[in-house]
Amino acid sequence: MIDPDVRQAGRDDAAQLRHLEAAARRSLVEQRGGRRWLDTHPERGDGWEASIDACRVYVAHIGEVLVGYLVAAPRGEVLHIDEVFVLAEARELGFGDAMLASAIASGRRDGFRLLEGESLPGDRDSKNLYERAGIKARLITVSTEL
């Protein structure tokens, strides 16, 4: 078992974050609710520097290689987790837990009242991540195509 390394992202991480985001978006295509999420969450692409400046972006890394990221956006009194992703080959090593713990600690330190996030219906890994941190569902959104 390794000790997961997590830090706040810097602008020099943008290139690796673009590659991780592309992998994250590819992984959502076949998940239930994934296409809808992709439609309503534009790709950051070349905008990662702006996200790093405006949000709290945490990166999980092994040496110099990024293996995951978490984006938490301030929304008033709420710190909202917009995205969390860890490469498949780096999962179950504690990277997601460590990034979430960093977001929770900084949210508490900076006086946010709530931490919120989202999870797709079939994404058991994300649900488990949130549940391990004591985060409980408060709303389930349902939809159907017309």
Number of C-alpha atoms within 10 A of each C-alpha: 6 8 10 16 16 23 14 17 23 14 13 11 17 19 13 16 24 17 12 19 21 14 15 19 16 13 14 17 14 9 15 13 17 19 14 14 16 14 9 8 12 8 14 14 14 12 11 22 19 12 18 21 12 12 19 22 26 24 27 27 18 15 8 9 11 20 24 26 28 23 24 27 20 17 12 10 13 16 26 21 21 17 17 23 23 25 16 12 8 16 14 12 14 18 26 28 18 19 27 23 14 19 23 18 11 14 21 14 9 11 11 16 11 14 19 16 17 16 22 18 15 12 14 11 14 18 18 14 17 20 12 11 12 9 14 12 13 6 7 9 6 7 7 4 3 3
